[in-house]
Amino acid sequence: MINPKVMEAWFTLMAEAAQGTEQAQTAFKNVPSGDPEAWQKWMRKFMPGVAPNFSADGFEDQLEEWYRLMGVVPRAR
């Protein structure tokens, strides 16, 4: 299970990106894939308040499930 603080920060970042916040849009353009170390680096840069509590285990799978449910195709694909 993912830390609720991480999910809250993730949804806040999504809302900011939808509103056009440049930093949030940049964050989503640079979402890593596969490498837990890359996720840690990304979290430290774009969600520094939750980075110490973040575990990449399972996060990418849950993110992929969210993409599927929402009908989102990441730009990189």
C-alpha positions in Angstrom: 0.0 0.0 0.0 1.2 3.5 -0.9 1.6 6.1 1.8 -1.5 8.4 1.8 0.8 11.4 1.9 2.4 10.3 -1.4 -1.0 9.9 -3.0 -2.1 13.3 -1.7 1.0 14.9 -3.2 0.5 13.0 -6.4 -3.1 14.2 -6.8 -2.2 17.7 -5.9 0.5 17.6 -8.6 -2.1 16.3 -11.1 -4.5 19.1 -10.2 -1.8 21.7 -10.6 -0.8 20.3 -14.0 -4.4 20.4 -15.1 -4.5 24.1 -14.2 -1.5 24.7 -16.3 1.2 25.1 -13.7 4.5 24.8 -15.6 6.4 22.9 -12.9 3.7 20.4 -12.5 3.4 19.9 -16.3 7.2 19.4 -16.5 6.9 16.8 -13.7 4.5 14.8 -15.7 6.5 15.1 -18.9 9.4 13.5 -17.0 7.7 10.7 -15.1 10.3 7.8 -15.0 9.5 4.2 -15.8 10.8 1.0 -14.3 13.8 2.2 -12.3 13.1 2.7 -8.5 16.2 4.9 -8.3 14.8 7.1 -11.0 11.5 7.4 -9.1 13.4 8.4 -6.0 15.2 11.1 -7.9 12.0 12.3 -9.5 10.2 12.4 -6.1 13.0 14.4 -4.6 12.7 16.9 -7.4 9.0 17.3 -7.8 7.5 16.1 -4.5 10.3 16.8 -1.9 7.9 16.8 1.1 7.1 13.2 0.6 10.3 11.8 -0.9 11.7 10.5 2.4 8.6 8.4 3.0 8.3 7.2 -0.6 8.8 3.6 -1.6 8.8 2.9 -5.4 7.6 -0.7 -4.7 4.2 -1.0 -6.3 3.9 2.7 -7.1 4.5 2.2 -10.8 2.0 -0.6 -10.9 -0.6 1.5 -9.2 0.2 4.4 -11.5 -0.3 2.2 -14.6 -3.6 1.0 -13.2 -4.7 4.6 -12.7 -3.6 5.4 -16.3 -5.7 2.5 -17.5 -8.8 3.4 -15.5 -8.6 7.0 -16.6 -7.9 6.2 -20.2 -4.6 8.1 -20.1 -1.8 7.3 -22.5 1.4 8.9 -21.2 3.1 11.2 -23.7 6.2 9.0 -23.8 4.2 6.2 -25.4 
